[in-house]
Amino acid sequence: MKGNIMGNAIGKVLATEKNPSTMEEFYFWTKPELILNPFDVVKVEHIQESVTFGVVEEISHITDTANFLSDYISNDFGDVTINPITHRIGMNYVKAKIIGNTKGVYTPVLNGRAVCKASRDEISYALGLSDVQHPVPCGYLDMYEGGDSQEQIKLRVNIDSKFLIGPEGAHLNISGISGLAAKTSYAMFLMKAIQDKCLRALDDEDDDSDEDVAFVIFNVKGRDLLAIDEPNAFTNEQEKIDTISLYNELGMSTHPFSHVHYYYPYSTTRTWNTYLDKEDVEHNISAGRAHMYKYEYKQDKDNLDLMFSGLDDPNQTMESILSYIIQGRGSFGRLDDWGDFLREVKSCGEAGANGDKEITVQSWRKFLRIINKAINHNDMFGNINDEEHDIRIFDALSNIKKNEVHVIDIAKLNDDMQSFVFGDAIRAIYNLKLGQNDSLDYNPPSKIIIFIDELNKYASSDAPKNSPILRQILDIAERGRSLGVILFAAEQFKSAIHSRVTGNCSTFAYGRTNSIEIAKSDYRFIPSVYKSMMTRLKQGEYIIQNPVFRSLLNIKFPKPIYKQFKSK
C-alpha cells in the first residue's frame, strides 16, 4: 500500500508548531499547479498499515515573502512590467477534515506521510456511501473537477431512506434564494427517486414497509407542478439525451411521476381560481385524474380557525368567536350553508344582538371583515355536487393509497385561503394516521410525505404562538416520524424558520444563498469556505447534510423529467 500511495502522491502531510495534525484535521502541501477543490477526498498512509481519509476544506498559497512590502520592493518598488529581482518559492497547502480510517485509528497523521487522491471505491467508503442499506438516489458527485480528465470521478450518491423518511430520521429542509436555487426541482427529484423505489418494490412483490409511501404536494407557484405526470419537452435533443443519461446512471426511471391526481380550487367563468388553462382542467377532470375542491359549511366550519393562523390574537377574541361557532352555539348549529353563516355573523355584530355576552359587538364585526373577505362571492365555499366532480380535500386525503401522488393547487389563492387549504389537508392526513378512517377494506400508506414550498408563510420564527397551522407543523416535526407523516419543506432563508421545525429535520439541502444569510447562527457549524461556496452555487447544485454522510456533500442533480411550463 505504501508504494502505491507514494507512486500517486500529490503532496505530503505538513505538521507545524502553529498548525499541528490533530484527530480532526491535518494539513498537507502540494504543487501550486495542482488543481484541487473543496469537498475533494484525499487519503494518507497511517500507522498499523491503515489509511486515513480527509475531505478538502481550505486551500491556501504561501511564499517565502516576509510581508507585502517585501514583495513590492522586490518588483523594483512596484514596477509591474519587470520580472522580480528575487525569485520567490511558493507552494499550496491544504486543510483537510478527517472523515475516517480503514482500521478505526484516529491518532493524528504523521508529518511527511504521502497524500494522494482517492479512488472511486475509496471515496464511497470514506464518505459513508458504501454502507447505505436502503438506497435512494439523491444526486451525484463530481470529484477532482478541473484536473486531469482521467482522474475526474462522477459518483452516484445514495441516501438511506430510513434516515430520510424514517424511522431512524425524518423530514427534509431545503433552503436557497428564489429562482436560482431550484428548491422545488430538488424536492421533486427526491420524491421521484422515492416513488421509483416504491414501484420497484411493488413489482418485486416486496412487502417492506419502507416502500409503502404516498405523496401530498402543494403547488404554490403558477402552473409549476400541475403536469408532473407528463414528460418534459426539452429545449433540444442533446439536453434530452444528457438528462436521460443521468437518470439512467442514477438508477432511476426516465418517465415522469405516476399515479398522480390533481385538485384545483373550484372555479367558474366568474372566478377562475387556478393558473391552469380551462381546457387543461376540463381534460384532466374528464380523464378521471383531477377534481375541483370545495368546502361545505356543515363539515368544514370546524376548520375556520385556519384562516386566522397569521393573525396575532393576544386577547383571544377571535378564538372565542371560533369556539362559539364550532360548538354550534346560538343559531350556528342549525345553519345549512355559508350564506346563512355570513348573515348570522353579521347579525351578531349588530347593536343589541343576542349571543355570548363576553364577546363584544366590535369583535364580531372584526371577525366578519376577515371571514367575509375569504368566503363572500367565493365559489369554493358551497355544497358538493358529485355530478360535477366536486370533492372535499379532507375526503380525498382520507382515502389516499400507497404510491399515489396528490397535487393540491393553491397558487392563485390569497395567503389566508392558502393557509386554510394547507391546514385542512394537514389535519386530514394527521387524522388519517391517527386511525380516524376505520373502514375495514382500507389500509393507509405507512408513510405520507407532505411537500410545501414557502414554509416561511406557515412556520416562520415570528409566527404568532397561537397559530393553529404552526402548532400542526410543530407537531409533525416533533411527532410525525413516529406516525409516518414526513415533511419536505422549502424556503428562501433557513434562519427565518421556527427552530423547533429545523431542529427536528434529519436532512438539509443548502442551495445558493446570500452573504447576509450565511452570517446567521444557523450556519455557524459550516466551514467558512463551504459557506462562501453557498453564495455561488449553480442551479442544480446543492450542499447536503444527513446523519449517514460523514461530511457535507456538494451534489448535483439532473433536470426534471416531467413537464416544465415556460413563462408567459
Secondary structure as UniProt FT lines:
FT   HELIX           2..7
FT   STRAND          9..13
FT   STRAND          25..30
FT   TURN            32..33
FT   TURN            38..39
FT   STRAND          41..46
FT   HELIX           47..49
FT   STRAND          50..63
FT   HELIX           68..74
FT   TURN            75..78
FT   TURN            80..81
FT   STRAND          90..101
FT   TURN            102..103
FT   TURN            111..112
FT   STRAND          114..117
FT   HELIX           120..127
FT   TURN            130..131
FT   STRAND          135..143
FT   TURN            145..146
FT   TURN            149..151
FT   STRAND          153..160
FT   HELIX           161..163
FT   STRAND          172..175
FT   TURN            178..181
FT   HELIX           183..203
FT   TURN            204..205
FT   HELIX           209..211
FT   STRAND          213..219
FT   TURN            222..225
FT   TURN            228..229
FT   HELIX           237..249
FT   TURN            250..251
FT   STRAND          260..265
FT   HELIX           278..286
FT   TURN            287..288
FT   STRAND          290..293
FT   HELIX           297..300
FT   HELIX           301..308
FT   TURN            309..310
FT   TURN            314..315
FT   HELIX           317..326
FT   TURN            327..331
FT   HELIX           332..334
FT   HELIX           338..348
FT   TURN            351..352
FT   TURN            357..358
FT   HELIX           361..375
FT   TURN            376..377
FT   TURN            379..380
FT   HELIX           386..388
FT   STRAND          390..391
FT   HELIX           393..397
FT   TURN            398..399
FT   TURN            402..403
FT   STRAND          405..409
FT   TURN            411..412
FT   HELIX           415..433
FT   TURN            434..435
FT   TURN            440..441
FT   STRAND          447..452
FT   HELIX           456..459
FT   TURN            461..462
FT   TURN            465..466
FT   HELIX           468..483
FT   STRAND          485..491
FT   HELIX           494..496
FT   HELIX           499..502
FT   TURN            503..504
FT   STRAND          507..510
FT   HELIX           515..518
FT   HELIX           521..523
FT   TURN            524..525
FT   HELIX           528..534
FT   TURN            539..540
FT   STRAND          541..545
FT   TURN            547..548
FT   STRAND          553..556
//
